[in-house]
Amino acid sequence: MPLQRGRRRPRRRLWVWALRAAGILIVFAIGIAIGQALGGSSPPAGTRTSVRTLAPLPLSGETVTVTVTGK
């Protein structure tokens, strides 16, 4: 029986280390994802030029009279 215990321990240790390595990789991947998300939200460097043509608004049909008196 002591030989069976000796054989099971290395397998158990292997599983423990495999689970630890998987946990570390998952935490690492989450860290990279968070870093990418935060880095992607910053505005681009440099000058950005945007050119748009605005159409004139339609004029209303009202007539306005302005009277100016001089001194």
Phi and psi restraints in degrees (range 20) as a CNS / XPLOR table:
assign (resid 1 and name C) (resid 2 and name N)
       (resid 2 and name CA) (resid 2 and name C) 1.0 -59.9 20.0 2
assign (resid 2 and name N) (resid 2 and name CA)
       (resid 2 and name C) (resid 3 and name N) 1.0 -27.0 20.0 2
assign (resid 2 and name C) (resid 3 and name N)
       (resid 3 and name CA) (resid 3 and name C) 1.0 -69.7 20.0 2
assign (resid 3 and name N) (resid 3 and name CA)
       (resid 3 and name C) (resid 4 and name N) 1.0 -35.3 20.0 2
assign (resid 3 and name C) (resid 4 and name N)
       (resid 4 and name CA) (resid 4 and name C) 1.0 -66.7 20.0 2
assign (resid 4 and name N) (resid 4 and name CA)
       (resid 4 and name C) (resid 5 and name N) 1.0 -39.9 20.0 2
assign (resid 4 and name C) (resid 5 and name N)
       (resid 5 and name CA) (resid 5 and name C) 1.0 -62.6 20.0 2
assign (resid 5 and name N) (resid 5 and name CA)
       (resid 5 and name C) (resid 6 and name N) 1.0 -39.2 20.0 2
assign (resid 5 and name C) (resid 6 and name N)
       (resid 6 and name CA) (resid 6 and name C) 1.0 -64.0 20.0 2
assign (resid 6 and name N) (resid 6 and name CA)
       (resid 6 and name C) (resid 7 and name N) 1.0 -33.1 20.0 2
assign (resid 6 and name C) (resid 7 and name N)
       (resid 7 and name CA) (resid 7 and name C) 1.0 -76.7 20.0 2
assign (resid 7 and name N) (resid 7 and name CA)
       (resid 7 and name C) (resid 8 and name N) 1.0 -33.1 20.0 2
assign (resid 7 and name C) (resid 8 and name N)
       (resid 8 and name CA) (resid 8 and name C) 1.0 -76.2 20.0 2
assign (resid 8 and name N) (resid 8 and name CA)
       (resid 8 and name C) (resid 9 and name N) 1.0 -31.4 20.0 2
assign (resid 8 and name C) (resid 9 and name N)
       (resid 9 and name CA) (resid 9 and name C) 1.0 -60.8 20.0 2
assign (resid 9 and name N) (resid 9 and name CA)
       (resid 9 and name C) (resid 10 and name N) 1.0 -47.2 20.0 2
assign (resid 9 and name C) (resid 10 and name N)
       (resid 10 and name CA) (resid 10 and name C) 1.0 -60.8 20.0 2
assign (resid 10 and name N) (resid 10 and name CA)
       (resid 10 and name C) (resid 11 and name N) 1.0 -36.1 20.0 2
assign (resid 10 and name C) (resid 11 and name N)
       (resid 11 and name CA) (resid 11 and name C) 1.0 -67.3 20.0 2
assign (resid 11 and name N) (resid 11 and name CA)
       (resid 11 and name C) (resid 12 and name N) 1.0 -41.8 20.0 2
assign (resid 11 and name C) (resid 12 and name N)
       (resid 12 and name CA) (resid 12 and name C) 1.0 -63.7 20.0 2
assign (resid 12 and name N) (resid 12 and name CA)
       (resid 12 and name C) (resid 13 and name N) 1.0 -43.4 20.0 2
assign (resid 12 and name C) (resid 13 and name N)
       (resid 13 and name CA) (resid 13 and name C) 1.0 -63.7 20.0 2
assign (resid 13 and name N) (resid 13 and name CA)
       (resid 13 and name C) (resid 14 and name N) 1.0 -37.6 20.0 2
assign (resid 13 and name C) (resid 14 and name N)
       (resid 14 and name CA) (resid 14 and name C) 1.0 -63.0 20.0 2
assign (resid 14 and name N) (resid 14 and name CA)
       (resid 14 and name C) (resid 15 and name N) 1.0 -43.0 20.0 2
assign (resid 14 and name C) (resid 15 and name N)
       (resid 15 and name CA) (resid 15 and name C) 1.0 -64.9 20.0 2
assign (resid 15 and name N) (resid 15 and name CA)
       (resid 15 and name C) (resid 16 and name N) 1.0 -40.1 20.0 2
assign (resid 15 and name C) (resid 16 and name N)
       (resid 16 and name CA) (resid 16 and name C) 1.0 -63.0 20.0 2
assign (resid 16 and name N) (resid 16 and name CA)
       (resid 16 and name C) (resid 17 and name N) 1.0 -44.6 20.0 2
assign (resid 16 and name C) (resid 17 and name N)
       (resid 17 and name CA) (resid 17 and name C) 1.0 -68.6 20.0 2
assign (resid 17 and name N) (resid 17 and name CA)
       (resid 17 and name C) (resid 18 and name N) 1.0 -35.1 20.0 2
assign (resid 17 and name C) (resid 18 and name N)
       (resid 18 and name CA) (resid 18 and name C) 1.0 -65.5 20.0 2
assign (resid 18 and name N) (resid 18 and name CA)
       (resid 18 and name C) (resid 19 and name N) 1.0 -41.7 20.0 2
assign (resid 18 and name C) (resid 19 and name N)
       (resid 19 and name CA) (resid 19 and name C) 1.0 -65.5 20.0 2
assign (resid 19 and name N) (resid 19 and name CA)
       (resid 19 and name C) (resid 20 and name N) 1.0 -39.7 20.0 2
assign (resid 19 and name C) (resid 20 and name N)
       (resid 20 and name CA) (resid 20 and name C) 1.0 -63.5 20.0 2
assign (resid 20 and name N) (resid 20 and name CA)
       (resid 20 and name C) (resid 21 and name N) 1.0 -44.0 20.0 2
assign (resid 20 and name C) (resid 21 and name N)
       (resid 21 and name CA) (resid 21 and name C) 1.0 -63.5 20.0 2
assign (resid 21 and name N) (resid 21 and name CA)
       (resid 21 and name C) (resid 22 and name N) 1.0 -40.8 20.0 2
assign (resid 21 and name C) (resid 22 and name N)
       (resid 22 and name CA) (resid 22 and name C) 1.0 -64.1 20.0 2
assign (resid 22 and name N) (resid 22 and name CA)
       (resid 22 and name C) (resid 23 and name N) 1.0 -40.5 20.0 2
assign (resid 22 and name C) (resid 23 and name N)
       (resid 23 and name CA) (resid 23 and name C) 1.0 -62.7 20.0 2
assign (resid 23 and name N) (resid 23 and name CA)
       (resid 23 and name C) (resid 24 and name N) 1.0 -42.7 20.0 2
assign (resid 23 and name C) (resid 24 and name N)
       (resid 24 and name CA) (resid 24 and name C) 1.0 -63.7 20.0 2
assign (resid 24 and name N) (resid 24 and name CA)
       (resid 24 and name C) (resid 25 and name N) 1.0 -41.6 20.0 2
assign (resid 24 and name C) (resid 25 and name N)
       (resid 25 and name CA) (resid 25 and name C) 1.0 -65.3 20.0 2
assign (resid 25 and name N) (resid 25 and name CA)
       (resid 25 and name C) (resid 26 and name N) 1.0 -37.4 20.0 2
assign (resid 25 and name C) (resid 26 and name N)
       (resid 26 and name CA) (resid 26 and name C) 1.0 -66.1 20.0 2
assign (resid 26 and name N) (resid 26 and name CA)
       (resid 26 and name C) (resid 27 and name N) 1.0 -44.3 20.0 2
assign (resid 26 and name C) (resid 27 and name N)
       (resid 27 and name CA) (resid 27 and name C) 1.0 -64.0 20.0 2
assign (resid 27 and name N) (resid 27 and name CA)
       (resid 27 and name C) (resid 28 and name N) 1.0 -38.9 20.0 2
assign (resid 27 and name C) (resid 28 and name N)
       (resid 28 and name CA) (resid 28 and name C) 1.0 -63.5 20.0 2
assign (resid 28 and name N) (resid 28 and name CA)
       (resid 28 and name C) (resid 29 and name N) 1.0 -44.5 20.0 2
assign (resid 28 and name C) (resid 29 and name N)
       (resid 29 and name CA) (resid 29 and name C) 1.0 -64.3 20.0 2
assign (resid 29 and name N) (resid 29 and name CA)
       (resid 29 and name C) (resid 30 and name N) 1.0 -39.8 20.0 2
assign (resid 29 and name C) (resid 30 and name N)
       (resid 30 and name CA) (resid 30 and name C) 1.0 -64.5 20.0 2
assign (resid 30 and name N) (resid 30 and name CA)
       (resid 30 and name C) (resid 31 and name N) 1.0 -40.2 20.0 2
assign (resid 30 and name C) (resid 31 and name N)
       (resid 31 and name CA) (resid 31 and name C) 1.0 -62.1 20.0 2
assign (resid 31 and name N) (resid 31 and name CA)
       (resid 31 and name C) (resid 32 and name N) 1.0 -41.8 20.0 2
assign (resid 31 and name C) (resid 32 and name N)
       (resid 32 and name CA) (resid 32 and name C) 1.0 -65.4 20.0 2
assign (resid 32 and name N) (resid 32 and name CA)
       (resid 32 and name C) (resid 33 and name N) 1.0 -41.2 20.0 2
assign (resid 32 and name C) (resid 33 and name N)
       (resid 33 and name CA) (resid 33 and name C) 1.0 -63.1 20.0 2
assign (resid 33 and name N) (resid 33 and name CA)
       (resid 33 and name C) (resid 34 and name N) 1.0 -42.1 20.0 2
assign (resid 33 and name C) (resid 34 and name N)
       (resid 34 and name CA) (resid 34 and name C) 1.0 -65.8 20.0 2
assign (resid 34 and name N) (resid 34 and name CA)
       (resid 34 and name C) (resid 35 and name N) 1.0 -41.8 20.0 2
assign (resid 34 and name C) (resid 35 and name N)
       (resid 35 and name CA) (resid 35 and name C) 1.0 -61.5 20.0 2
assign (resid 35 and name N) (resid 35 and name CA)
       (resid 35 and name C) (resid 36 and name N) 1.0 -41.3 20.0 2
assign (resid 35 and name C) (resid 36 and name N)
       (resid 36 and name CA) (resid 36 and name C) 1.0 -65.8 20.0 2
assign (resid 36 and name N) (resid 36 and name CA)
       (resid 36 and name C) (resid 37 and name N) 1.0 -39.6 20.0 2
assign (resid 36 and name C) (resid 37 and name N)
       (resid 37 and name CA) (resid 37 and name C) 1.0 -65.2 20.0 2
assign (resid 37 and name N) (resid 37 and name CA)
       (resid 37 and name C) (resid 38 and name N) 1.0 -42.1 20.0 2
assign (resid 37 and name C) (resid 38 and name N)
       (resid 38 and name CA) (resid 38 and name C) 1.0 -72.5 20.0 2
assign (resid 38 and name N) (resid 38 and name CA)
       (resid 38 and name C) (resid 39 and name N) 1.0 -36.6 20.0 2
assign (resid 38 and name C) (resid 39 and name N)
       (resid 39 and name CA) (resid 39 and name C) 1.0 -71.7 20.0 2
assign (resid 39 and name N) (resid 39 and name CA)
       (resid 39 and name C) (resid 40 and name N) 1.0 -29.3 20.0 2
assign (resid 39 and name C) (resid 40 and name N)
       (resid 40 and name CA) (resid 40 and name C) 1.0 -76.9 20.0 2
assign (resid 40 and name N) (resid 40 and name CA)
       (resid 40 and name C) (resid 41 and name N) 1.0 -13.8 20.0 2
assign (resid 40 and name C) (resid 41 and name N)
       (resid 41 and name CA) (resid 41 and name C) 1.0 -90.1 20.0 2
assign (resid 41 and name N) (resid 41 and name CA)
       (resid 41 and name C) (resid 42 and name N) 1.0 -5.2 20.0 2
assign (resid 41 and name C) (resid 42 and name N)
       (resid 42 and name CA) (resid 42 and name C) 1.0 -78.0 20.0 2
assign (resid 42 and name N) (resid 42 and name CA)
       (resid 42 and name C) (resid 43 and name N) 1.0 145.9 20.0 2
assign (resid 42 and name C) (resid 43 and name N)
       (resid 43 and name CA) (resid 43 and name C) 1.0 -68.7 20.0 2
assign (resid 43 and name N) (resid 43 and name CA)
       (resid 43 and name C) (resid 44 and name N) 1.0 152.2 20.0 2
assign (resid 43 and name C) (resid 44 and name N)
       (resid 44 and name CA) (resid 44 and name C) 1.0 -68.5 20.0 2
assign (resid 44 and name N) (resid 44 and name CA)
       (resid 44 and name C) (resid 45 and name N) 1.0 149.3 20.0 2
assign (resid 44 and name C) (resid 45 and name N)
       (resid 45 and name CA) (resid 45 and name C) 1.0 -77.7 20.0 2
assign (resid 45 and name N) (resid 45 and name CA)
       (resid 45 and name C) (resid 46 and name N) 1.0 155.5 20.0 2
assign (resid 45 and name C) (resid 46 and name N)
       (resid 46 and name CA) (resid 46 and name C) 1.0 94.4 20.0 2
assign (resid 46 and name N) (resid 46 and name CA)
       (resid 46 and name C) (resid 47 and name N) 1.0 -172.7 20.0 2
assign (resid 46 and name C) (resid 47 and name N)
       (resid 47 and name CA) (resid 47 and name C) 1.0 -97.4 20.0 2
assign (resid 47 and name N) (resid 47 and name CA)
       (resid 47 and name C) (resid 48 and name N) 1.0 138.9 20.0 2
assign (resid 47 and name C) (resid 48 and name N)
       (resid 48 and name CA) (resid 48 and name C) 1.0 -122.3 20.0 2
assign (resid 48 and name N) (resid 48 and name CA)
       (resid 48 and name C) (resid 49 and name N) 1.0 124.1 20.0 2
assign (resid 48 and name C) (resid 49 and name N)
       (resid 49 and name CA) (resid 49 and name C) 1.0 -110.5 20.0 2
assign (resid 49 and name N) (resid 49 and name CA)
       (resid 49 and name C) (resid 50 and name N) 1.0 133.1 20.0 2
assign (resid 49 and name C) (resid 50 and name N)
       (resid 50 and name CA) (resid 50 and name C) 1.0 -125.2 20.0 2
assign (resid 50 and name N) (resid 50 and name CA)
       (resid 50 and name C) (resid 51 and name N) 1.0 130.3 20.0 2
assign (resid 50 and name C) (resid 51 and name N)
       (resid 51 and name CA) (resid 51 and name C) 1.0 -116.3 20.0 2
assign (resid 51 and name N) (resid 51 and name CA)
       (resid 51 and name C) (resid 52 and name N) 1.0 125.2 20.0 2
assign (resid 51 and name C) (resid 52 and name N)
       (resid 52 and name CA) (resid 52 and name C) 1.0 -133.6 20.0 2
assign (resid 52 and name N) (resid 52 and name CA)
       (resid 52 and name C) (resid 53 and name N) 1.0 146.6 20.0 2
assign (resid 52 and name C) (resid 53 and name N)
       (resid 53 and name CA) (resid 53 and name C) 1.0 -104.1 20.0 2
assign (resid 53 and name N) (resid 53 and name CA)
       (resid 53 and name C) (resid 54 and name N) 1.0 123.5 20.0 2
assign (resid 53 and name C) (resid 54 and name N)
       (resid 54 and name CA) (resid 54 and name C) 1.0 -99.7 20.0 2
assign (resid 54 and name N) (resid 54 and name CA)
       (resid 54 and name C) (resid 55 and name N) 1.0 132.3 20.0 2
assign (resid 54 and name C) (resid 55 and name N)
       (resid 55 and name CA) (resid 55 and name C) 1.0 -82.2 20.0 2
assign (resid 55 and name N) (resid 55 and name CA)
       (resid 55 and name C) (resid 56 and name N) 1.0 142.5 20.0 2
assign (resid 55 and name C) (resid 56 and name N)
       (resid 56 and name CA) (resid 56 and name C) 1.0 -69.2 20.0 2
assign (resid 56 and name N) (resid 56 and name CA)
       (resid 56 and name C) (resid 57 and name N) 1.0 148.2 20.0 2
assign (resid 56 and name C) (resid 57 and name N)
       (resid 57 and name CA) (resid 57 and name C) 1.0 -77.5 20.0 2
assign (resid 57 and name N) (resid 57 and name CA)
       (resid 57 and name C) (resid 58 and name N) 1.0 149.7 20.0 2
assign (resid 57 and name C) (resid 58 and name N)
       (resid 58 and name CA) (resid 58 and name C) 1.0 -69.3 20.0 2
assign (resid 58 and name N) (resid 58 and name CA)
       (resid 58 and name C) (resid 59 and name N) 1.0 143.9 20.0 2
assign (resid 58 and name C) (resid 59 and name N)
       (resid 59 and name CA) (resid 59 and name C) 1.0 -82.4 20.0 2
assign (resid 59 and name N) (resid 59 and name CA)
       (resid 59 and name C) (resid 60 and name N) 1.0 147.6 20.0 2
assign (resid 59 and name C) (resid 60 and name N)
       (resid 60 and name CA) (resid 60 and name C) 1.0 -80.9 20.0 2
assign (resid 60 and name N) (resid 60 and name CA)
       (resid 60 and name C) (resid 61 and name N) 1.0 158.1 20.0 2
assign (resid 60 and name C) (resid 61 and name N)
       (resid 61 and name CA) (resid 61 and name C) 1.0 -83.6 20.0 2
assign (resid 61 and name N) (resid 61 and name CA)
       (resid 61 and name C) (resid 62 and name N) 1.0 12.0 20.0 2
assign (resid 61 and name C) (resid 62 and name N)
       (resid 62 and name CA) (resid 62 and name C) 1.0 -85.2 20.0 2
assign (resid 62 and name N) (resid 62 and name CA)
       (resid 62 and name C) (resid 63 and name N) 1.0 146.5 20.0 2
assign (resid 62 and name C) (resid 63 and name N)
       (resid 63 and name CA) (resid 63 and name C) 1.0 -110.2 20.0 2
assign (resid 63 and name N) (resid 63 and name CA)
       (resid 63 and name C) (resid 64 and name N) 1.0 131.9 20.0 2
assign (resid 63 and name C) (resid 64 and name N)
       (resid 64 and name CA) (resid 64 and name C) 1.0 -116.5 20.0 2
assign (resid 64 and name N) (resid 64 and name CA)
       (resid 64 and name C) (resid 65 and name N) 1.0 131.0 20.0 2
assign (resid 64 and name C) (resid 65 and name N)
       (resid 65 and name CA) (resid 65 and name C) 1.0 -108.8 20.0 2
assign (resid 65 and name N) (resid 65 and name CA)
       (resid 65 and name C) (resid 66 and name N) 1.0 127.5 20.0 2
assign (resid 65 and name C) (resid 66 and name N)
       (resid 66 and name CA) (resid 66 and name C) 1.0 -115.2 20.0 2
assign (resid 66 and name N) (resid 66 and name CA)
       (resid 66 and name C) (resid 67 and name N) 1.0 126.9 20.0 2
assign (resid 66 and name C) (resid 67 and name N)
       (resid 67 and name CA) (resid 67 and name C) 1.0 -111.2 20.0 2
assign (resid 67 and name N) (resid 67 and name CA)
       (resid 67 and name C) (resid 68 and name N) 1.0 126.6 20.0 2
assign (resid 67 and name C) (resid 68 and name N)
       (resid 68 and name CA) (resid 68 and name C) 1.0 -116.9 20.0 2
assign (resid 68 and name N) (resid 68 and name CA)
       (resid 68 and name C) (resid 69 and name N) 1.0 128.1 20.0 2
assign (resid 68 and name C) (resid 69 and name N)
       (resid 69 and name CA) (resid 69 and name C) 1.0 -106.2 20.0 2
assign (resid 69 and name N) (resid 69 and name CA)
       (resid 69 and name C) (resid 70 and name N) 1.0 136.0 20.0 2
assign (resid 69 and name C) (resid 70 and name N)
       (resid 70 and name CA) (resid 70 and name C) 1.0 -99.4 20.0 2
assign (resid 70 and name N) (resid 70 and name CA)
       (resid 70 and name C) (resid 71 and name N) 1.0 156.2 20.0 2
